[in-house]
Amino acid sequence: PRSLHPDAGALLASLASRYKLASLSNTNELHWHRFARDWDLPALFHHNFPSFMVGKLKPDADYFEHVLDALGIAADRALFVDDNRINVEAARAVGLHARQVPRFEALAPALAELGIDMTEEFPKPLTDEVVRAADVVITMGCGDACPIFPGKRYEDWELADPAGLEVEDVRAIRDD
């Protein structure tokens, strides 16, 4: 692909708070560095396993086994999503939960089949309606700009501003 879907970053960010995310990519060094730079892959995934670094390729079973070993998880606790049927079948043969997702719009329904509901998983602006409907309101430094309603519990998460930081420092903020 020439670019990521515009909603991919937000979807991955919402998953990253609950799941360990890893990318597996059959790619060479030249393309990988462009993907990593243009799409900010190190910030989107906890771990990246480009084939040229691993020395293995999808759909080989040893590629999936290498990733599972590196992540320290059992195959039956992992989900593999790919647009290529052969890769999905190979992941399934290793014991992973696997789904073929031909386009981004098919990802949320595929996740829903596994009990992962993404329909409400995205940052939302704090409108009066959203705050009234919430039991707990979590903010990240909006101060007096946030709507305040009696009877609501408010938590302000103080986070460092990631602007201008190195990728490792952004990951530390994200993972905190």
Secondary structure, DSSP 8 states (H G I E B T S, - for coil): --S--TTHHHHHHHHHTTS--EEEE---HHHHHHHHHHH-HHHH-SEEEEHHHHT--TT-HHHHHHHHHHHT--GGG-EEEES-HHHHHHHHHHT-EEEE-SSGGGHHHHHHHTT---TT-S-----HHHHHH-SEEEESS-GGGS---TT-EEEE------TT--HHHHHHHHH-
